[in-house]
Amino acid sequence: MLTKTLAISGLFIFSSVAFAGELVKGATILEVASSASNEDVFYIRLSGGTGPCANSSVIFPAAKSQSKDSHNQAFSIALAAVTSARKVRIHNYENDSCYGANFISIYSK
């Protein structure tokens, strides 16, 4: 019985970690800014989507990116998304804070 309880608890813990950090999915970017509050970040304002940052703003700090190149790629993806009106998915690998994103993907329906 104890083994079964521990196994079920472990599955719950690992599954919640796997989904932690998805900030928004299916949002459209309304605005991209190269900085916010004079910090080494870029900022995006979103419309729609689902998740804790839906219809909100998201900050991508350079310090949270895997590298400077990775941060530049994320900025380029955000620019592509705003110019094409494509949907985005944004992730924060540490928590659900909208002020620490470090992943963005662009997709069409």
C-alpha positions, 0 to 999 in steps of 0.5 A: 500500500505504501509503495502504491501511494509513493508511486502515485505521489511521484507521478503527480509531482513529476507531471506537475513539474512537466507542465510548470512554466507554460505562460501562455499558448495561442496568444497574438503579440500586439507589441514588441519592445527592445527593452523595459525599465532600461534593463537588458530584457525585451518585452511583449504585450499579448492578446488572447491565449490561455495561461497565467500570462494571457492578455498580459505582458511578458518579459524576456530577461537576457540573464535567463536565456541559455545564451546571448544567441538564444535571447536574440533568437527569441527576440527574432521569433517575437518580431516574426510573430508580430509581423505575421500575426501568428500565434505564440507559445511562451514558457518560463522554465523556472516558474509561472512568472510573466517576468522571466520567460526564456522560450517562445515558439511561433505557429499557425493554426 
